[in-house]
Amino acid sequence: MSRTLRTPDDLLAQGLVSPEALPDLHALSARYAISVTPAVQARIATPDDPVARQYIPSAAELTTHPHELDDPTADAPFTPIKGVVRRYPDRALLKPLLACPVYCRFCFRREHVGPDGGLLTEAELEAALAWFAENTDIREAILTGGDPLMLSPRRLGHMLDRLEALPHIELLRIHTRVPVADPARLNPAMLATLRRDKPLYLCVHANHAQEFGLEATTALRALSDQGVTLLGQSVLLARVNDSVEALETLFRTMLRHRIKPYYLHALDPAPGTAHFAVPDDQALTLLRDLRPRITGLAWPNFVRESPQGAGKKPLGPAWTL
């Protein structure tokens, strides 16, 4: 497990897929990227466990249902300039690249992310940063992608320096899989880059407690020691975390790693992801059953993105006093 697996043949060699699956997976890999880092491989116990299901492709992804959308969160209509998405009055996304350490099989940007990276050119990045400077009603800059921690510390630091210097920017936020999927990237140079005068919130995407290995534990402790506030972001996924026990263990594990569970997302209807969907009535029952078992510190907001680009909508559950 010394290298990242990027092809169906790589997965076959590690016993993560069957020979019979290869024709479908080769067809699938022509459209959607594959990447399974050594850190993730170390967390996979069986080819169909809750970690493997998130990263190992399956033939089910070749089926696109009528309700599925290429752009389920409506990024495109709310993109005033390349690399920027604004769906709220007080905050906006900066997407400096579209590469990730791993490619989740349920990703809502799966039509766009991949190893080619979609890295903004210097001119495009300057234009995006100028947009943030000109729009003084933006108070929070959110770096996403792709995964911003795939950037070099120097390049990421340049972006954060420019945004932090804007008087109207009060908060910086980064969304990332790196702490659990490729924790070695959180080296001293990257940690120094993330130490900021203005508040920096790092949203760590993890969906199952099994994702947290020793390397992730060390990386998350180092982030916390740097003064970075850690938030947890998860997606409710069939046969990954769709049980009270799995969610309770996930959120308790996050708290032990100093991560405050922030969002639990309903699945975005990206093409080929329906096999991950959990019906709303089942999801709400799970959350009602979960609430008495965990501290309020472990309770996330259960939300769904509006396909019209209106942002995240809380889904409940509703409570009767």
C-alpha positions, 0 to 999 in steps of 0.5 A: 500500500505504498502508492495511490491506486488510480485505475481498475487494474490497480484495484484488481491487483489489491483485491478490491474489485473482481476480474468480472467487474473490470469491463464496467469499471474501465468504461466508468473510469473513462468518465469518472476519476479513481484515486485511493490513497495509501492512507485510505487503503489502510482503513479498508478492511474488506472490499465492501466495507464502509470505507471501500464503498466511498472510494471503490467504483462500482457498475451501479455508477453507470446508471443515471436516473432521470432525477440526477443532475450534472450540476446538482448544487447549481454552481454554474448559474451562480458563477460570476467569474471563473473559480468563484461561486456566490449563492449567499449574500455574505459569503462566496466560494473560491475554487482554485483547483478541481483535483482531490487526493481521493474521488468519492463515488457520490461526489456532487462535482464528479462531472468536473473533478479529476487528476487534471486538476482544473487549476486556475491560471495565475490570471484567473486566480488574480481575477478571482481574488480581485472579485473578492476585493471588489465585493465588500459585502462578502464577509466569509471566503470559503476555499473548496474545489477539489481540495485546497490542501492539494495546493502547495503551502506557498500557493495556498498561503498566497491565496489566504494572505490576499483574502485575509488582508481584505478588511471586509473578510472576517472569516476564512473556511477551507473544505477538505478530505486531506486530514483523513485521506492524505494526512501526510500533506499536513506537514510543518510547512502546510501547518504554518500556512494555516496559522492565521490571525483571522479565524480559520475554520477547516471543515473535515469531510468524513463519513465513517469512524473507520476513516480515522487512523493514527496518521489522521489522529496525529494530523488533526491534533497538529491542526488543533494545536495550530489554532485551527477550528475544526468542523465536521462535514458528512453525507448520509450514505446507504450502507456506509453510515445509515444506522444510529450506531454508525452516526453515533460512533462517527460523531463521537469520534469527531468530537474526540478529534476536536472536530465539531460535527457541522453538517450532515448532508442529504445526498446530492443527486449527481449522475450515477449516485442513486445507490447511495441515497437514503430516503428522507423518512428513514433519515429523519427516523434515524436522527430522531433515534440518535438525538437522545444518545448524543450530546448537543456538541455532536449534533450536526445540521441535517441539510439538503442543497437546493437544485436551484442554487438557493443554498442549504435547506435544513430538513429537520427532524421536527420535534414535539414538546 
